[in-house]
């Protein structure tokens, strides 16, 4: 039995469904909103690479180290982006959240906060994780701010850690949230979602 089993998560008009090849067209359209693949520090697939992006995610699911979701609008089924559990380590009940991106029209809306609330709730309350982690490019300042707004703590920087799509070597900023910190973070996320916009 897989640690992260196939599941669908939904709240506040957003639905996270297991990523499949059926999402190829929707994922390509979401990435085209803002031409997100042109951003140097993200994992968004170029239009011609969308099918391979999904196939790679499915292979990682089969291997047990990543579970990718399509982020969809519940009312219409429109694909808004993608997010994943990854670097899944069942013996220590740890997952990371990443490979996250949204169409430009969804950025700076409730979508990311809702997705994180859904994924963190599932990780801590269903999977009984001890810790949830994040990692991001040292130059992806928007991602770092978003992770810090969630209440995650910066663990440090791994220097010379990974290749970017352009072939340059990146430093990776690591964050984590422990299970004992989750109740306060959950309260804060609900507050952010409920306050008037």
Steps between C-alpha positions, in 0.01 A plus 500: 500500500635844406556754777324766290202321348292632212268766637302808401498807726248783474400824675391854417439431132840338443547131430832312499470188289770243420689624195443291188559521127140621470623831644750564222298760309387680817851507643638639174235775502571588864873530430428718196328755725810707570735277297616360833764271348704814422557561872852381566444366851187287455419144390215595263511293179534660160195434278663218305623332817170484690428134424851398607465711815188300591660168403801578720270586792311171453828304493604669825161410649557138402844515667337637815689829525253751352123539485393774258164675493325707238362811669152555358205732540233283657204656317642474148785249516735760350863416574666785690844345554670217682653412837654189652607311805858394431811364669261273687675314785251262667729369781530849651154617385635791298383652173591816318262723307625636171493495122233766562389750239180673398372688195576869527130582551504294824811649652448725804150354550364249754610207280846440647388548861211257443729241340747524787221468756372187324843341461621583851175377655531173310870464584467565872152367574464205261858392426605590856820663375753623755637762262416660166775666301544740210796585281543785257758672283702763686395753235129412520424772752123487435496131592705564814259773613200272434654214700588733788145641501379146568697497825773259386847543645813543294733206562788629293651511153655208313762656276564371149207262540319461166493593135259760364337449162757739346786280621617732778550361850267624769516529876189354665322663794344239732198554727297279731196489724471252788178335613500692829497827306209397279205607722618861509580501127158350423332778700699764312420352157128493584523860619665608175235321294208638700604864530331743255695565180 
